[in-house]
Amino acid sequence: MEKMHFHAAGIDIGARKVFVGLEGQPVRSFETFTSDLVSLKNYLLEHKVSTVAMEATGVYWYVLYDILLDGGLDVWLVDGRQTRQLPGRKTDVKDCQWIQQLHSYGLLNRCYVSEGHIKELRSYQRLREDHLRSAAMHVQHMQKALIEMNIRLPEVLSQVHGVSGMALIDAILQGERDPDKLFSLCHKKIRENKGEELLKALQGHYTAQGLFALGQAYKAYGFYQGQIMECDSQIDSVLQRINRDKNLPPGISEGKRKAIRHNKPHINNLGDHLLKIFDGKDATKLPGITDYNWLQLYTEVGSDLSRWPSEKHFTSWLGLSPGQDRSGKKNKSKSKGKPAVGQIFKQMAHGLLNSKYIGWGSFARRLRGRKGPAIAIKATARKLAAQYWRLIVKGADFVEKGLQAYENIIKKQKQRRLEKLAFELNRELVPA
């Protein structure tokens, strides 16, 4: 093999020390304090290093990456799975030397790293997702406390943390015990449709420990809702800075957007912000994508998807395409991990699995019957991700034609099956 990167360095990052390997030089170690990281940068510049490769280790690489980038170095963040050593040869010193050697021969692939406004947005959005998970945990705590007191709201209300459910819990914590008065706090439609069952559910067996647990969970849930609102405010502020001097493209008007059923962010004109960023390309035209899903994708991969040469490169990076691990007659399944963006597409595909009037829903259900739900969701997510890449890179017309062609193929397949069944049963098809 020929060297592709001369004057290359390899870095192994740890919690306490950073090890640096240069060709023809002994391995140097630096502590992880800021002043030591600046010394590391100066050490690389003194030895005329032009490119650096280091593993993406937790959050330890964040500051070092920025410091080296500010020093004018070409920094490659690489996946740790690409730098695996042979068994019995694993040390921090050997790791940095091995990374340097692989990088110098061009055997490592650069990871995608967000920059600027996208990096800031991703931080707020991921923090928001953490708060949502914490809030969901405390919803379960509220449900558990209610069941312990035999207040059967989870069996009657679709969402205990909805408007009616939270009103009931607040009244219970304020000391109200009369089922009729509690019943009057619910929404009119709930009283009409589930009146008798709801009255029975509100006749609980109250205990001091149950009320205490309910109060703790209620306060914690409210706290995380406040944290989520603060994250929404920060995201809104960044979006306004991005679109400060932008207008909607000609021919694109403010219209009704798809409904966001769960975890809707409190951001004014979220759809308009995204349309301005993507120059009028509307990802919500694709099935299963709402403005909130679109915001999640934007904070993770940005608006320039041309950095992936094709849709196959994009879906492979998402971990949605099958791996290649074949030797002779053995064809193994090689996992590509679970990137955050791939999980977002899987969540959208899971919603399509139950859709009745979308062609991809039919595709997912047929595949689920043959391969199981996990493979069906992954395959549908891959199809959705490929269409998203086409929409952003090649435009809406390309995608709409592709969707229409797919719908026509499905109709023709149904027609052929129907004709085959009629022939087997000796029947004749008559158009309606």
C-alpha positions in Angstrom: 0.0 0.0 0.0 1.0 3.6 -0.6 0.7 6.3 2.0 -2.0 8.8 1.4 -1.5 11.1 4.4 2.0 12.3 5.2 2.8 14.1 8.5 -0.2 12.3 10.1 -0.8 11.8 13.8 -2.9 9.4 15.8 -4.5 10.3 19.1 -6.0 8.0 21.8 -8.3 9.9 24.1 -9.0 8.9 27.7 -10.6 10.5 30.8 -7.3 11.4 32.4 -4.7 11.3 29.6 -4.3 11.8 25.8 -1.7 9.8 24.0 -0.2 11.1 20.7 1.6 9.0 18.2 3.8 10.4 15.4 5.8 8.5 12.8 9.4 8.2 13.9 8.7 9.8 17.3 8.2 8.3 20.7 4.6 8.4 22.0 3.8 11.5 24.1 1.1 11.8 26.7 -0.8 14.9 27.8 -3.3 15.4 30.6 -6.9 16.4 29.7 -6.9 19.9 31.2 -7.3 22.8 28.8 -3.8 24.1 29.1 -2.4 20.6 28.4 -4.6 20.2 25.3 -3.3 23.6 24.0 0.3 22.2 24.6 -0.7 19.1 22.6 -1.8 21.3 19.7 1.5 23.2 19.9 3.4 19.9 19.9 1.7 18.8 16.7 2.4 22.1 15.0 6.1 22.0 16.0 6.4 18.7 14.3 4.6 20.0 11.2 1.7 17.6 11.5 -1.0 18.5 9.0 -3.7 15.8 9.7 -4.9 14.1 12.9 -7.1 11.1 13.5 -8.7 10.3 16.8 -11.5 8.0 18.0 -15.0 9.3 18.9 -14.7 8.4 22.6 -17.8 9.6 24.6 -17.7 13.4 25.0 -14.0 13.5 25.7 -13.2 14.5 22.1 -15.3 17.6 22.0 -12.9 20.2 23.3 -9.8 18.6 21.8 -11.5 18.5 18.4 -12.3 22.3 18.5 -8.8 23.2 19.8 -7.0 21.3 17.0 -9.4 22.6 14.4 -8.7 26.2 15.6 -5.0 25.4 15.1 -5.5 24.8 11.4 -5.2 21.0 11.5 -7.2 18.6 9.4 -8.9 16.6 12.2 -10.5 13.2 11.4 -12.9 11.9 13.9 -13.2 8.1 13.3 -15.4 5.3 14.5 -13.7 3.1 17.1 -14.8 0.0 15.3 -12.5 0.8 12.5 -9.4 0.9 14.7 -9.8 -2.5 16.6 -6.6 -4.1 17.5 -5.7 -7.8 17.4 -6.3 -9.6 20.7 -3.6 -9.2 23.3 -2.2 -6.0 21.8 -4.4 -3.4 23.5 -2.8 -0.5 25.3 -3.2 3.3 25.0 0.3 3.6 23.6 -0.2 1.0 20.9 -3.7 2.4 20.1 -2.4 5.8 19.1 0.4 4.3 17.0 -2.1 2.0 15.3 -4.5 4.9 14.6 -1.6 6.9 13.1 -0.6 4.0 10.9 -4.1 3.3 9.6 -4.7 7.0 8.9 -1.5 7.5 7.0 -2.5 4.7 4.6 -6.0 6.1 4.2 -7.8 3.2 5.8 -10.1 5.3 8.1 -13.3 7.0 7.3 -14.2 10.4 8.6 -17.2 10.7 10.9 -19.8 13.4 10.3 -19.4 16.3 12.8 -22.0 19.1 13.2 -20.8 22.6 13.1 -22.1 26.1 13.9 -25.8 26.6 14.4 -26.5 22.9 13.7 -24.2 21.9 16.5 -25.9 24.2 18.9 -29.4 23.0 17.8 -28.4 19.4 18.2 -27.3 20.0 21.8 -30.7 21.6 22.7 -32.7 19.0 20.8 -30.9 16.0 22.4 -31.3 17.6 25.8 -35.0 18.0 25.1 -35.2 14.3 24.2 -33.5 13.4 27.6 -36.1 15.5 29.4 -38.9 13.8 27.5 -37.6 10.4 28.6 -37.4 11.6 32.2 -40.9 13.0 32.1 -42.2 9.7 30.7 -40.6 7.9 33.6 -42.5 10.1 36.1 -45.8 9.5 34.2 -45.3 5.8 34.9 -44.6 6.7 38.6 -48.0 8.6 38.6 -49.7 5.6 37.1 -48.2 3.3 39.7 -49.2 5.5 42.6 -52.8 5.7 41.3 -53.0 1.9 40.9 -51.7 1.4 44.4 -54.7 3.5 45.6 -57.0 1.6 43.2 -57.7 4.8 41.2 -58.1 3.2 37.8 -57.4 6.2 35.6 -54.9 4.4 33.4 -57.6 1.9 32.4 -60.1 4.6 31.5 -58.1 7.6 30.1 -55.9 7.1 27.1 -53.3 9.5 28.7 -53.0 10.0 32.4 -50.8 13.1 31.7 -53.5 14.7 29.4 -55.5 17.7 30.3 -58.3 15.8 32.1 -55.9 13.4 33.8 -53.6 16.2 35.2 -56.7 18.1 36.4 -57.9 15.1 38.3 -54.4 14.4 39.9 -54.1 18.1 40.9 -57.5 18.0 42.6 -56.7 14.8 44.4 -53.5 16.2 45.7 -55.4 19.3 46.8 -57.6 17.1 49.0 -60.7 16.4 46.8 -62.1 12.9 47.3 -65.7 13.2 46.0 -66.0 11.1 42.8 -68.7 13.4 41.4 -66.7 16.6 41.9 -63.7 14.9 40.4 -65.8 13.7 37.5 -66.9 17.3 36.7 -63.3 18.3 36.1 -63.0 16.0 33.0 -63.5 17.0 29.4 -67.1 17.0 28.2 -66.5 14.2 25.6 -64.9 12.0 28.3 -67.9 12.5 30.5 -70.2 11.6 27.7 -68.3 8.5 26.4 -66.9 7.0 29.6 -69.1 8.5 32.3 -70.1 5.4 34.3 -66.7 3.7 34.0 -64.9 6.9 35.0 -67.0 7.4 38.1 -66.2 3.8 39.2 -62.5 4.4 38.5 -62.5 7.5 40.7 -63.6 5.6 43.8 -60.2 4.9 45.2 -58.7 3.6 48.4 -56.5 6.5 49.5 -53.3 6.0 51.5 -50.8 8.5 52.9 -47.8 6.8 51.1 -49.7 6.6 47.9 -50.6 10.3 47.9 -47.0 11.1 48.8 -45.7 9.1 45.8 -48.3 10.7 43.5 -47.3 14.2 44.7 -43.6 13.5 44.1 -44.2 12.2 40.6 -46.5 15.0 39.8 -44.0 17.7 40.8 -41.2 15.9 39.0 -43.3 15.7 35.8 -44.1 19.4 36.0 -40.4 20.2 36.5 -39.4 18.4 33.4 -42.2 20.1 31.4 -40.6 23.4 32.4 -37.2 22.2 31.3 -38.7 21.1 27.9 -40.2 24.6 27.5 -36.8 26.2 28.1 -35.2 24.0 25.5 -38.0 25.0 23.0 -37.2 28.6 23.7 -33.5 28.1 22.9 -34.3 26.2 19.7 -36.7 28.9 18.7 -34.0 31.5 19.3 -31.4 29.7 17.1 -33.9 29.1 14.3 -34.7 32.9 14.3 -31.0 33.7 14.0 -30.6 31.2 11.1 -33.6 32.7 9.2 -33.1 36.3 10.2 -32.6 37.5 6.6 -34.5 34.8 4.8 -38.0 34.7 3.3 -40.1 31.9 2.0 -39.2 31.0 -1.6 -41.5 32.2 -4.4 -44.5 29.9 -4.8 -44.3 28.6 -1.2 -47.1 29.9 1.0 -47.9 29.5 4.7 -50.4 26.7 4.8 -51.8 24.1 7.2 -49.2 21.7 8.4 -49.4 18.1 9.5 -50.6 17.6 13.0 -47.9 16.7 15.6 -49.6 14.2 17.9 -47.0 13.8 20.6 -44.3 16.0 22.2 -45.1 19.0 20.1 -42.5 21.8 20.6 -43.6 25.2 21.5 -42.0 27.0 18.5 -43.8 29.6 16.5 -44.0 28.8 12.8 -41.8 25.8 13.0 -42.8 24.6 9.5 -42.0 28.0 8.0 -38.5 28.0 9.6 -37.7 24.6 8.1 -39.0 25.6 4.7 -36.8 28.7 4.6 -33.8 26.6 5.7 -34.4 24.0 3.0 -35.3 26.5 0.2 -38.9 25.4 0.0 -38.3 21.6 -0.1 -41.0 20.2 2.2 -40.1 16.9 3.8 -43.6 16.6 5.3 -44.8 15.6 1.9 -43.2 12.2 2.6 -45.4 9.8 4.6 -44.8 9.6 8.3 -42.8 12.9 8.6 -44.1 15.8 10.6 -42.4 19.2 11.3 -41.1 17.8 14.6 -39.5 14.7 12.9 -38.1 17.1 10.3 -36.6 19.3 13.0 -35.0 16.2 14.6 -33.4 15.2 11.3 -32.1 18.7 10.7 -30.5 19.0 14.1 -28.7 15.7 13.5 -27.5 15.9 9.8 -28.1 19.5 8.8 -29.5 20.6 5.4 -26.7 19.6 3.1 -27.1 15.9 2.4 -24.9 16.0 -0.7 -21.9 15.1 1.5 -23.3 11.6 1.1 -22.7 10.8 -2.6 -25.8 8.6 -3.0 -28.8 7.4 -1.1 -27.0 4.1 -0.5 -24.2 5.9 1.2 -26.7 7.8 3.4 -28.7 4.7 4.4 -25.5 2.8 5.1 -24.4 5.6 7.4 -27.7 5.5 9.2 -27.2 1.8 10.0 -30.3 0.8 7.9 -28.6 -1.2 5.2 -27.4 -4.8 5.7 -23.7 -5.3 6.4 -21.3 -7.3 4.2 -19.6 -10.1 6.1 -19.3 -13.1 3.8 -16.7 -15.8 3.8 -17.2 -18.8 1.5 -20.7 -20.1 1.9 -21.2 -18.3 5.2 -23.1 -15.0 5.0 -23.2 -13.4 8.4 -25.2 -10.4 9.5 -22.9 -7.5 10.5 -24.4 -4.9 12.8 -23.6 -1.2 11.9 -24.7 0.1 15.3 -27.7 2.2 16.1 -27.0 5.8 15.0 -29.4 8.4 16.4 -30.7 9.4 13.0 -31.5 5.9 12.0 -33.6 5.5 15.1 -35.6 8.6 14.1 -36.4 7.0 10.8 -37.4 3.8 12.5 -39.8 5.6 14.8 -41.5 7.1 11.7 -41.5 3.7 10.0 -43.2 2.2 13.1 -46.1 4.7 12.6 -46.4 3.8 9.0 -46.8 0.1 9.9 -50.3 0.8 11.1 -51.4 3.2 8.3 -54.3 2.1 6.2 -54.1 4.4 3.2 -50.4 4.6 2.5 -48.6 2.3 0.1 -45.5 2.0 2.4 -47.8 0.8 5.2 -49.0 -2.1 3.0 -45.3 -2.8 2.1 -44.4 -2.9 5.8 -47.3 -5.2 6.8 -46.5 -7.7 4.0 -42.9 -7.8 5.1 -43.9 -8.2 8.7 -45.9 -11.2 7.9 -42.8 -12.9 6.2 -39.8 -11.5 8.2 -41.2 -10.2 11.5 -41.7 -6.6 12.7 -38.1 -5.7 13.4 -37.0 -6.3 9.8 -40.2 -4.7 8.4 -39.6 -1.5 10.4 -35.9 -1.4 9.4 -36.7 -1.9 5.7 -39.4 0.7 5.7 -37.1 3.1 7.5 -34.5 2.6 4.8 -37.0 3.3 2.1 -38.1 6.4 3.9 -34.5 7.6 4.4 -33.7 7.1 0.7 -36.7 9.2 -0.3 -35.7 11.9 2.2 -32.2 12.0 0.6 -33.7 12.2 -2.9 -36.1 15.0 -1.8 -33.4 17.2 -0.2 -30.7 16.5 -2.9 -32.7 16.1 -6.1 -35.9 18.0 -5.4 -39.6 17.3 -4.8 -40.6 16.4 -8.4 -38.1 13.4 -8.4 -39.6 12.1 -5.2 -43.3 12.5 -6.1 -42.8 10.6 -9.4 -41.1 7.8 -7.5 -43.9 7.5 -5.0 -46.5 7.5 -7.7 -44.6 4.8 -9.6 -44.5 2.7 -6.4 -48.2 3.1 -5.9 -48.8 1.9 -9.5 -46.6 -1.1 -8.9 -48.7 -2.1 -5.8 -51.9 -1.7 -7.8 -50.7 -3.9 -10.6 -49.5 -6.6 -8.1 -53.0 -6.6 -6.5 -54.6 -6.9 -10.0 -52.4 -9.9 -10.9 -53.2 -11.6 -7.7 -56.9 -11.0 -8.2 -56.8 -12.4 -11.7 -54.9 -15.4 -10.6 -57.4 -16.1 -7.9 -60.4 -15.7 -10.3 -58.7 -18.2 -12.7 -58.2 -20.8 -10.0 -61.8 -20.5 -8.8 -63.2 -20.5 -12.4 -64.7 -17.0 -11.9 -64.8 -13.9 -14.1 -63.8 -10.4 -13.1 -66.4 -7.7 -13.9 -65.4 -4.0 -13.6 -67.5 -2.1 -11.1 
